Amino acid sequence: MVRRVMHLNREEDNNEGSVSLSVFLVSVASVVCAVWLVALCGVCTWCQRKMIRP
């Protein structure tokens, strides 16, 4: 049985790890943006006030 291990940005692996590093970085950026958006919505509440007014 051959056991393959994914390495991040290893040149001898012909850049096999670069895809997973990119996916990881995009995922982290998305989570940070989502958390920041939720935090701002909790602080600002501008849109909530606009929706309540007739």
C-alpha positions as CSV (number, residue, x, y, z in Angstrom):
1,M,0.0,0.0,0.0
2,V,1.3,3.4,-1.0
3,R,0.7,6.2,1.5
4,R,0.6,9.7,-0.1
5,V,0.8,12.8,2.1
6,M,-0.3,16.2,0.8
7,H,2.4,18.8,1.4
8,L,1.7,22.5,1.2
9,N,3.9,24.3,-1.5
10,R,6.5,21.6,-1.9
11,E,8.4,22.0,-5.2
12,E,9.3,18.3,-5.5
13,D,5.6,17.3,-5.5
14,N,5.0,19.3,-8.7
15,N,2.9,21.9,-6.9
16,E,0.3,19.3,-5.7
17,G,-0.1,21.2,-2.4
18,S,-0.7,24.6,-3.9
19,V,-4.3,23.9,-4.6
20,S,-5.1,23.0,-1.1
21,L,-3.2,26.0,0.2
22,S,-5.3,28.3,-2.1
23,V,-8.5,26.6,-0.9
24,F,-7.4,27.1,2.7
25,L,-6.6,30.8,2.2
26,V,-9.9,31.5,0.4
27,S,-11.8,29.7,3.2
28,V,-10.1,31.7,5.9
29,A,-10.8,34.9,4.0
30,S,-14.4,34.0,3.6
31,V,-14.8,33.2,7.3
32,V,-13.1,36.4,8.3
33,C,-15.4,38.5,6.0
34,A,-18.5,36.7,7.3
35,V,-17.6,37.2,10.9
36,W,-16.8,40.9,10.2
37,L,-20.2,41.3,8.5
38,V,-22.1,39.8,11.3
39,A,-20.2,41.9,13.8
40,L,-20.9,45.1,11.9
41,C,-24.6,44.2,11.6
42,G,-24.8,43.7,15.3
43,V,-23.2,47.1,16.0
44,C,-24.8,49.2,13.3
45,T,-28.4,48.0,13.0
46,W,-29.0,50.7,10.3
47,C,-30.9,48.3,7.9
48,Q,-32.9,46.9,10.8
49,R,-34.2,50.5,11.6
50,K,-34.9,51.1,7.9
51,M,-37.0,47.9,7.7
52,I,-39.0,48.6,10.8
53,R,-40.1,52.1,9.6
54,P,-43.2,52.2,7.4
